[in-house]
């Protein structure tokens, strides 16, 4: 009997060949201008060849102002990278896969010293992790941000992407607006209640993309089920957000966790202070005294607040969303075995399963999963070496693999 993971599903106008999703993962495969290299194409072609049904790119900048601190982030804020993206989407389609561009604006979760632009947000309060006071946006600036997302989506469509995913999770700008405890701007449609997430910017962006790309162009949204600053879980906030997304008829909703205030709680797994202090520009220093201070901060502030890795740790949020909408729900976080993924779908808790690090550990993870008569367990140990090295300016890869197994290769990115 075949696996339910390997059955097709309709997501908007897309007929996916299976229910396995490569969730958005920073590639580190673009140049300083955000133009993707051949290694970007090679990564996604390998995933499509292995049988992944739908792939979602790492967060792609919609503007210079909204760029992340990672120096190799891809961007769709102008036409410069379209030919590189087109090579990648063509390669994915040749192998029967579907590819989605994740669009993002970092808001306050970046640093001006690294991007050349002061962070902006719906608050004047800095992120505890990035520690730079943002400039609060004016209401008359929001239409420009809406247009930036719309233009990036239009470029994505022109480059052959099958749809876009709006990154409204992990504490980035769209998520900042959704968090009542962060958002200090008041929208006339939502009032000033601290108990109501402000969805107006997200709704305006969805409307603008449809006006530019057509009503049938798939728009997906990634959200966080819960944040570390808003615990315990407030079901009324979550339910309202799902209801709004349902009313906007988005193609799919992916449900993750958290913000960059506690970055490891998004992905869970091991903490490695040595790598953080060596490569992360927020903590890297030549001062022995400052290095000691940062280590104490990591050990006494971040580590005690770190949540443990557990299988399918975001599945309860997906299950709740499934009870509120017929829109396909993608659960992501902690998927490491075939049986866990199958159970999430057969139990009715999710429609698709998103995976990230197992694809770095085994680029042919999908093939192994579908060809296994029994349970296939990813050898990923959640060491998070790959995560900490994202800040080092290197292509994202698994550091437990031999050098000849990595992709994209450094030679392709030189």
N, C-alpha and C positions, 0 to 999 in steps of 0.2 A: 504494500500500500504506500502511495506517495505521500510526501510530507505536505502539510497544509502551507508551509512556508513557500513551497514551490508551486502554488496555485496563483492564477492571475487575479488581478483586482483593478477596478476602474477608479481612477483618481482624477476627478474633473474630466477632461476630454482624453486623458492618457490611459491607455490600456496597458498596465504594467504586467510583465511576464511572471513576476513573483512578488512576494511580500517582504523581501529583504531590501533594506535601505542602507546605503552608506551615508551615515549622518555627517553633517558639515564638520570638516576637519581642516584646520589651517595647513596649507600646503608648503609654504616657504619656497614657492616655485615661480616667483615673479621678480622683476628687477625693481629698482628704487622708484620707478614711475608707475609701478603696478601692472606692467605688461607681462603676461605669462610666457614662459619659455617652453621649449619642447618637452622638458621634464614634466610640466603640467599636463600636457596631452598624454604623455606616456603613462602617468599615474592612473588617469581615468580610463584610458584604453585597456589597461591591464584589468581594472575592476570590471569593466563591461564585458571583456572577454571571459572572465571567470564566472559570469552569470548574474551579477548584481542587477536587480530590477530597476532601481532608481538610485542615482547618486546626487548628492547635494554638495556643492562646492563649499570651501571654507569661506568665512565672512569676507565679502567683497565690498570694498569701499565705494560709496556713492558720491563722495566729495573729498576734496583735499582736507577740509575742516574735520571730516569724520573719520580720518584714517586712524588705524591702530598704531601702537608703538612698534610692532613687528616690522622690520625693514623689507621683508619680501611679500607683503600682503598684495594680493591682486586687486585691481580696481576697474570699475566701469563708469568712472566720472567723465571720461571723454572717449573718443573713438580710437585712441592709439592702440589699444590691445585687442581690437575686434578680430583681426586676422588670426592672432594666436588663439583666441577663444574659439573661433570657427574651426580651426584645425582639431581642437579637442572635441567639440561637439560632433563633428563629422566622424571622428574615430569612434566615439561612443555609439553613434547611431549605426555604424557599420556592423557592430557586434550586438545589435538588438536592445541596447540599453536606453534609458531616459536620463537626462541630465538637467538639474535645476541649479540656478544661480542664487546663492544666498546673498541678499543685499543687507548692508549694515552701515550704521553711523554710530561711532563709539560714544558720542556725547562726552561725559566727564571721565570716562574710563580710558584715558590716554594721557600723554604728557607733551607739553608744548616744546620742550627741549628735543624731543624725538620726532615730532611732526612739523614743527615750525609754526604751529597755530595754537592759540590758547583754547583749551577745551570749553565747550558750551554745554548747557544743560537747562533743565526746567527748575534748577535749584542753584543756589550759590554755595552749597555745602560740598566739600570735596569728597571723593570716594576714599574710604579708609585705606584702600590698597594703593591707589595712584597718588593720593596726597597732594593734589594741586587744585586750588580753588577755581572752579569754572566760572565763566561769565554766564549770567542768566540770560536766556534768550528773551527777546521781545516777541510779542504776539505777531507783529508785522513781519517777523523773520520766518515764521512757520511755513507760509506758502512757498518760500524758496526751498526749504527742506523737502516739502511735498514734491515739488518739481524735480529735485535731485533724485529722489527715489523713482519717480516716474520716468525720467530720462534714462536712468540706469537700467530699468526694466525694459524700456524700448530697445536699448542697445543689446541687452541680453537676448531679446527676441531676434534681433537682426543677426546676432552671432550664432544663432541656431539652438539656443537653450529651449528646453521644452516647457519652461515655466520659471517662476522665481519664488524664493522663500524670504519673507520679511523676518529679520532677526529681532524679535521682540522679547528676547530672553537674556539671561546672564548679565543683566545690569546695563546693557547698552542703551542708546538714547531712547528707542521706542519703549523699552522696558522701564526706563526712568520715568517716563510719562505715566506708565501704568501703575506705578507704586505710589500710593497716597502718602506714605511716609517720606518720600523723596520729592515728589512734585510740589513745587510752591507756586506754580502758575495756575490761574483760575480760568476755566473755560465756561462761557455762558451756557453751553449745552449741558454741562455736568455740574454746575454750581461749585461750591467750595467744600463739600463734605469730605472729611478725611477718610470716610469709609467707602468712597467710590473711586475705582480706577478710571483715569481719564483716557478714554479710547478715541478721542476726537482726532488726534494726529494720525493714529493708525488707520482709522476709517477714511480720512481724507486721502491718505496715500493709496489705499486700496482703490478708491474711486478714481484717482488720477491715473493709476496704472491701467485700469480698465478703459479709460477714455483714450489712452494712447495706444494700447496693445489689443484692444478688443475684449468683449465680455467673456469670451471663451478661453482667453489666455490664462493658464493655471496660476493662481496666486496662493501660496501656502504660507502659514505663519508658525513660527517657533516661539513658544512661551515657556516660562518657568512656573511649575506648579506651586512652588513655595520658595521663599527666600529666608536667609538666616536672620535678617533683621525683622521679619514678620512671622514669628513663630509663637504659639502654635498655629497650625493651618487655619486660615479663615475661609470657610467654604463659600460664604456669600460673595467675596471678591472673585474667587475662581469661577464660580457659577455665572456671575455676570459677564465675565470676559468670554467664556465659552458661548454664552447666549448671543453676545454681540458678534462674534466670529460666525456663528450659525446664521445670523441675520444677514451677514455680508456674503454668505455662500462661498467661503473660501474653499479651495480644492482639498486641503488637508491641514490638520493641526498636529504639530510635533510638540511633545511635552517633556521638558527637561527640568532642571532645578537650578535655583540659586542665582547669585551675582558674583562679580569679581571681588566683592568685599571679602569673600572667603572662597578663593578660586578653586581650591582642591575639593570643596564640597559639591562642585558641579560634576566632577569626574570621579572622585573618590580614589582610594589607593594610597600608595606610599608617598611620604614626604622626604625630600632629599635636600636639606639645608645647604650642603656643600655645593650642589649644582646651582641652587638659587643664588647664593652669594657670589658665585663665579661668573654666571652668565646673565642674570636678570638685571637690566639697567636700572631698575628701581632700587636695587639693593647692592649692586656692584660698587666697590670702593677700594682704594689703595690704603686707606686709613685703617690701621689695626684697631684703633679705638672704636671707630664707626662700625667696622665689621663685627666687633664684639657686641655692640649695641643691637645691630640688625639680627644677629643670631639669638640674642636674648628675646627680641621681639617675636621672632619666628617660634621659638620654643615656648614662650609664655603667653603669647596672644593668639597666633594662628593655629599652632598645634593643638591646644586644648579645645578649640572650637571645631576641629576637624571631625567630620562624620565618617564612620567606617564604610568600607566597600561591602555591599550585600547584593546578592543576585537581583536583577531587575528592580533596582531601588526606586525607580520613578513610576512603576506600574500602577500603584494606587491612584495617582493623578489621572493616568490614562483611563482607568476603569471608571472614574467619576465622570470624566468628559464623555465617555461612550454612553453613559446614561442620560446625557443632556442633548446629544446631537447625533445625526446620522452621517455627519461629515467623517471621512476616514481619519482615524487617530493613529499617529505614530508614537510608540513608546521608545524612549532611548535612555540608556544608562544601565550598566551592569549585565548586559546580555552576553553571556559567555558560552552557553551550551545550546545545542539544537533543541533539546527537550524543553528547556526554559522558554525559548522563543515560541515553539509550537504551542505550549500550554497557554501562553499569553493570548494567543489568537483563538484557540479552541475554547477557552474559558470565556471568551467574549470581552476581554479586558482591553484589547487593542486590535487594529486591523493590519498594521505593519510594524516591523521591528527595526529600529535604527541601531547601527553598530559603527564604531569608529576604530578604537585601538586594535581589536582583533584583525582588522584589515591591514594595519601596519605590520603586525607580527606575521600574518599569513596573507599576502596579496591575493592568493587563490582561496581564501577562506570560504567564499560562496561555493566554489566547486567541491571542496571537501565537505561542506555542510550538506549539499544536495546529493552527493554521491555516497554518503554514509548511510548504511542500512540501520546502524545503531545511533547512539548519541555521539555527536562530535563536540569535543570540548576544546575551546581555544587555548593555546599554550601561553597566551598573554598573562603575565603575572601582575599587571597593574603597578609596575615599578615606577611608571610615570617619567622615566628618563626622556622619552619622546616629548612629553609635555614641557619639561623644564628647558629643553634645548630649543623650543620654539623662539625663545628670546635671544638666542645666540646668533641669529642671522644665517642659520643653516637650513637646508631642506628638511622637512619633517620626515622622520623615519624611525624604525624600531632599532634600538641600540643593542638588542639581544640577538640580532641576526648578523650573519657574516657580511662583510662589505660588498661582495658581488651580488647579494640579494636585495640591496637597497634600491628604492626608486622614489623620486627621480634621482639620478646620480649627480654628484657634484660636478662632474665633467660636463654634463648637459646644461648646467646652470652657469658655467663660467663665461 
